[in-house]
Amino acid sequence: MNELNELLALLQVFKTPSYDKLPEIDLYMDQVLTYIKKHLPPFKESDKDILTASMINNYVKDNVIKNPVDKKYDKEAIASLIMVANLKRVMPIQDIKSILANPSEIEQLYTVYQRNLDVVIQSMLNMEKALTSDEAVTKVALELAIDASVKAYFAHMMLSKDTETNKEKKKKDKEKNTTE
């Protein structure tokens, strides 16, 4: 129970930076890692390496985030990485890549992310009163796990369907172009 109370205390002071509060100047890799780790929701000690330089390099190679310019990451890349670091615990990277596919939407997506994360954290803090015994903690943990599981699965299916629809459209466009 003590560990749970510590987490709730950390959540109480945590606030996701809004998009306009993200750095205006581009940052080098080590600066990005430091900044992002300070602005993620509190994690367990074992999650301290939730984001590393090699992970970021892989996300760039896989086109999950855009390429740095002169080894510097801009505001959009930082917003994308904050979302990736948090969402990858519940979603496959390919699904996150689908969400972040349109660079012109990153600011809007980050704003939705930030707003919803703040709402979820507040609901977790409101739940504190229900956590009065180990039995209650177990029940609430099960409810949260089921909720997360169903929502993650549903999000995955929505994104998979979208990906399949896009593949079919590209295939039809390709067939149409080859017959002309």
N, C-alpha and C positions, 0 to 999 in steps of 0.2 A: 504493500500500500504506500510505503514511503517513496518508492521510486515513481509511482504514479502521481503522487502529490508534487514531486519535484518537476515532473514533465508538465503537469498542469500549471505550475508556477512559471515555468519557462514560456508556455503558450500564452500566459496572461500578458507578458511584456513583448511578445513577438508581434511584429507588424511587417507585412510584405511591403516593400517600397513600390510606390506607384510608378508608372512608366516615366512620367516627367521627373521623377527623383533618381532615375538611373543615370549613371555617368554620361555627361555630354561629350567627354573626350574619349577617344579610343584607348583601350587598355591592352597591354601585353599579357601573355598567357598567365604568368605568375600573379599579376594584378587581378586578372579575371577570376582565378581560383580563389584568391583571398576574398574578393568582393562577394562572390556568389556564396561561399561557405558562411559568410556573415549574414546572408539574407535568405537562407533557407529555413524552413520550420525546424525546430529542435529535433535532432535525431539521436538515436542511441549511439554510444561510443563506437560500436562496431560499424556504424554508418559514416564514420568520419571521412572515409575515402569514397563518398558517394559520387564524387566527380574528380577526375585526375587529368593531367595534361594528355596522357595517351588516349583517354576516353574522348576528350575534346577533339583531338586529331582524328580519331575514328569517326566521330560525328561529322566532321568536315568532309572526310573522304567519302562517307556514305550519303552526303548531301542532306543530312538532318538539319544542319545549320550552314549558313553561308560561309564562304572562305574569308579568312582575315585578309586585310589589306596591309601590306608591309608588316606582317606578323602582329597586327593590332586588330582587336575585336571591337566592333561598334556597338551602339546601344541595342540594336535589333538582335545581334548575336548574343549579347549578355542576357537580354530578356528571354531569348530562346533557350539558352543554357540553364537559366533558373527553372524554367518550365520542365525541361528535359530531366534535370537532376531530381526534381520532385516527382514527376509523373512516371519515371522509369521503374519505380517501385511497384506500380500497379498496371503498367501497360507495356507491351512489347515496343521496342524502339521503332519498328516499322509503322506502328499505329501513331506514335508521336510524330514520326516523319510525315505521315499523311496530314496530321493536324497542322504542322508547321510548313506545309508545302508551298504556300503562297507568301513570299517575303513581304509583300505590300500589306498583308493582314496581321503582321506580328504585333504591332502596337495594340490593335483591337483585341487580338487573342490574349495578349498579356494582361490587358485591363480586365477581361472576363476572368482569367486565371486568378489575378490578384483579388478581385472582388469576391469570387467564390471561395477562395482559400480563407479569406478573412471571415466569411460567413460560417464555414465549416469549423474553423478554430473556435469561433464564438459559441457554436452549438456544443462543441466538446467541453468548453468551460461551463456551460449551463448544465451539462450532464454530471458535473462533479457531485452534486447533491445526491444523486442516485447511487453513488459508489460508496455505500456505507458498510459493506461486508465483502468478504472474499467471494461469497456466493453471488452477490450482486455484480461484482466485478466480472466474474466469469460469464454471467448472463449478458451483460452489456458488451463484453468483448466478442461473444458469439454473434450478437446482433450487428455489431459494427463490421465483423468479418463477412457475414452474409451480405450485408448492404454493399460493402466494397466489392465483393466477388460478383454479385449480380450486375452492379453498375459497370465494373471493368469489362465483364463479358459482353454486356450490351453495347458498350462503346466500341469494343473490338469488332463486333458483328456489324455495327453501323459503318465503321471505317472499312471493313473488308468488303462490304457490299458496294461502297463508294469506289473502292479500288477496282473491283471487278467490273463495275459499270464503266469506269474510265478506260480499262483495258479493252472492253468490248467496243467502245466508241472509237478508240485509236485503231483497233483492228478494222472496223468498218471504214474509217477514214482512209486507212492504208489501202484497203481493197478498192475503194472508190477511186483513189488516185492512180492505182496501177491499171485500172480498166479504162481510164480516160486517155 
